[in-house]
Amino acid sequence: MGLERSGPAHTLIVPLTAVTWKELTLLTEQQVARSWSTLFKGTITEKTFEKAESLLQSLRPESPLRHRLANELNEIRKRHLQQSNA
């Protein structure tokens, strides 16, 4: 069984025993950037950080966007902790 690509999100069709459905969808950098910008507009909770980490993991390890967003996430975490401790 070969791999097939379909749609703009580059969804891979593979046997279900190999991966979970969550792992199948590879978002484009544009989709990640758009989701990222809306993620931190509301109240920031632990769930927000989990979603942000998930978005980061959907990017290639060598992606400049991944590096930039990882740094941004670290800064947001620091500020969130400072505000929580104040």
C-alpha positions as protocol buffer text, in pm:
chain_id: "A"
residue {
  index: 1
  type: MET
  ca { x: 0 y: 0 z: 0 }
}
residue {
  index: 2
  type: GLY
  ca { x: 153 y: 334 z: -105 }
}
residue {
  index: 3
  type: LEU
  ca { x: 110 y: 677 z: 39 }
}
residue {
  index: 4
  type: GLU
  ca { x: -137 y: 915 z: -120 }
}
residue {
  index: 5
  type: ARG
  ca { x: -159 y: 1291 z: -83 }
}
residue {
  index: 6
  type: SER
  ca { x: -480 y: 1485 z: -101 }
}
residue {
  index: 7
  type: GLY
  ca { x: -595 y: 1839 z: -31 }
}
residue {
  index: 8
  type: PRO
  ca { x: -410 y: 2152 z: 74 }
}
residue {
  index: 9
  type: ALA
  ca { x: -316 y: 2017 z: 418 }
}
residue {
  index: 10
  type: HIS
  ca { x: -117 y: 1731 z: 260 }
}
residue {
  index: 11
  type: THR
  ca { x: -312 y: 1457 z: 431 }
}
residue {
  index: 12
  type: LEU
  ca { x: -133 y: 1125 z: 411 }
}
residue {
  index: 13
  type: ILE
  ca { x: -338 y: 810 z: 370 }
}
residue {
  index: 14
  type: VAL
  ca { x: -160 y: 523 z: 545 }
}
residue {
  index: 15
  type: PRO
  ca { x: -268 y: 206 z: 723 }
}
residue {
  index: 16
  type: LEU
  ca { x: -429 y: 294 z: 1058 }
}
residue {
  index: 17
  type: THR
  ca { x: -203 y: 54 z: 1243 }
}
residue {
  index: 18
  type: ALA
  ca { x: 98 y: 268 z: 1150 }
}
residue {
  index: 19
  type: VAL
  ca { x: -13 y: 605 z: 1295 }
}
residue {
  index: 20
  type: THR
  ca { x: -306 y: 773 z: 1463 }
}
residue {
  index: 21
  type: TRP
  ca { x: -542 y: 1002 z: 1273 }
}
residue {
  index: 22
  type: LYS
  ca { x: -401 y: 1301 z: 1462 }
}
residue {
  index: 23
  type: GLU
  ca { x: -60 y: 1234 z: 1308 }
}
residue {
  index: 24
  type: LEU
  ca { x: -194 y: 1214 z: 953 }
}
residue {
  index: 25
  type: THR
  ca { x: -256 y: 1583 z: 885 }
}
residue {
  index: 26
  type: LEU
  ca { x: 47 y: 1796 z: 813 }
}
residue {
  index: 27
  type: LEU
  ca { x: -48 y: 2162 z: 825 }
}
residue {
  index: 28
  type: THR
  ca { x: 110 y: 2415 z: 595 }
}
residue {
  index: 29
  type: GLU
  ca { x: 315 y: 2695 z: 750 }
}
residue {
  index: 30
  type: GLN
  ca { x: 43 y: 2942 z: 651 }
}
residue {
  index: 31
  type: GLN
  ca { x: -221 y: 2735 z: 834 }
}
residue {
  index: 32
  type: VAL
  ca { x: -2 y: 2712 z: 1143 }
}
residue {
  index: 33
  type: ALA
  ca { x: 67 y: 3088 z: 1141 }
}
residue {
  index: 34
  type: ARG
  ca { x: -304 y: 3164 z: 1109 }
}
residue {
  index: 35
  type: SER
  ca { x: -398 y: 2923 z: 1389 }
}
residue {
  index: 36
  type: TRP
  ca { x: -116 y: 3056 z: 1608 }
}
residue {
  index: 37
  type: SER
  ca { x: -233 y: 3416 z: 1577 }
}
residue {
  index: 38
  type: THR
  ca { x: -584 y: 3326 z: 1693 }
}
residue {
  index: 39
  type: LEU
  ca { x: -465 y: 3092 z: 1969 }
}
residue {
  index: 40
  type: PHE
  ca { x: -338 y: 3362 z: 2203 }
}
residue {
  index: 41
  type: LYS
  ca { x: -614 y: 3620 z: 2148 }
}
residue {
  index: 42
  type: GLY
  ca { x: -828 y: 3498 z: 2438 }
}
residue {
  index: 43
  type: THR
  ca { x: -757 y: 3377 z: 2788 }
}
residue {
  index: 44
  type: ILE
  ca { x: -436 y: 3175 z: 2809 }
}
residue {
  index: 45
  type: THR
  ca { x: -468 y: 2841 z: 2987 }
}
residue {
  index: 46
  type: GLU
  ca { x: -266 y: 2521 z: 3002 }
}
residue {
  index: 47
  type: LYS
  ca { x: -480 y: 2397 z: 2712 }
}
residue {
  index: 48
  type: THR
  ca { x: -361 y: 2696 z: 2507 }
}
residue {
  index: 49
  type: PHE
  ca { x: 0 y: 2592 z: 2563 }
}
residue {
  index: 50
  type: GLU
  ca { x: -82 y: 2231 z: 2469 }
}
residue {
  index: 51
  type: LYS
  ca { x: -241 y: 2347 z: 2143 }
}
residue {
  index: 52
  type: ALA
  ca { x: 59 y: 2569 z: 2071 }
}
residue {
  index: 53
  type: GLU
  ca { x: 298 y: 2277 z: 2125 }
}
residue {
  index: 54
  type: SER
  ca { x: 87 y: 2066 z: 1892 }
}
residue {
  index: 55
  type: LEU
  ca { x: 106 y: 2335 z: 1623 }
}
residue {
  index: 56
  type: LEU
  ca { x: 484 y: 2351 z: 1663 }
}
residue {
  index: 57
  type: GLN
  ca { x: 511 y: 1976 z: 1624 }
}
residue {
  index: 58
  type: SER
  ca { x: 320 y: 1992 z: 1297 }
}
residue {
  index: 59
  type: LEU
  ca { x: 606 y: 2194 z: 1144 }
}
residue {
  index: 60
  type: ARG
  ca { x: 931 y: 2050 z: 1011 }
}
residue {
  index: 61
  type: PRO
  ca { x: 1212 y: 2060 z: 1272 }
}
residue {
  index: 62
  type: GLU
  ca { x: 1425 y: 2279 z: 1043 }
}
residue {
  index: 63
  type: SER
  ca { x: 1143 y: 2526 z: 971 }
}
residue {
  index: 64
  type: PRO
  ca { x: 1232 y: 2890 z: 1047 }
}
residue {
  index: 65
  type: LEU
  ca { x: 868 y: 2944 z: 1146 }
}
residue {
  index: 66
  type: ARG
  ca { x: 894 y: 2663 z: 1400 }
}
residue {
  index: 67
  type: HIS
  ca { x: 1204 y: 2822 z: 1551 }
}
residue {
  index: 68
  type: ARG
  ca { x: 1042 y: 3167 z: 1567 }
}
residue {
  index: 69
  type: LEU
  ca { x: 719 y: 3037 z: 1720 }
}
residue {
  index: 70
  type: ALA
  ca { x: 907 y: 2822 z: 1973 }
}
residue {
  index: 71
  type: ASN
  ca { x: 1092 y: 3133 z: 2092 }
}
residue {
  index: 72
  type: GLU
  ca { x: 766 y: 3326 z: 2103 }
}
residue {
  index: 73
  type: LEU
  ca { x: 601 y: 3048 z: 2304 }
}
residue {
  index: 74
  type: ASN
  ca { x: 883 y: 3057 z: 2559 }
}
residue {
  index: 75
  type: GLU
  ca { x: 835 y: 3432 z: 2600 }
}
residue {
  index: 76
  type: ILE
  ca { x: 458 y: 3395 z: 2636 }
}
residue {
  index: 77
  type: ARG
  ca { x: 509 y: 3124 z: 2900 }
}
residue {
  index: 78
  type: LYS
  ca { x: 747 y: 3350 z: 3097 }
}
residue {
  index: 79
  type: ARG
  ca { x: 501 y: 3640 z: 3092 }
}
residue {
  index: 80
  type: HIS
  ca { x: 211 y: 3411 z: 3184 }
}
residue {
  index: 81
  type: LEU
  ca { x: 405 y: 3275 z: 3484 }
}
residue {
  index: 82
  type: GLN
  ca { x: 501 y: 3626 z: 3594 }
}
residue {
  index: 83
  type: GLN
  ca { x: 137 y: 3736 z: 3579 }
}
residue {
  index: 84
  type: SER
  ca { x: 22 y: 3424 z: 3765 }
}
residue {
  index: 85
  type: ASN
  ca { x: 276 y: 3482 z: 4041 }
}
residue {
  index: 86
  type: ALA
  ca { x: 197 y: 3853 z: 4078 }
}
